[in-house]
Amino acid sequence: MTAHEPVHHVAGGGELARALDSYLAEGYDIERAADGWLVLRRGSVRITVVVALPG
């Protein structure tokens, strides 16, 4: 991740599923994923989706 990539914080479960569905519908592909985060890419644009820990 670079300082230029936008970060979208989401709660787990349904909120993550809705955000992922929305980004995939916009044409983003999953570039990388690990426990708690994923990087989506559409052309040269990347966005990082991070699951916020319950606080």
Secondary structure, 3 states (H helix, E strand, C coil): CCCCCCEEEECCCHHHHHHHHHHHHCCCEEEEEECCEEEEEECCEEEEEEECCCC
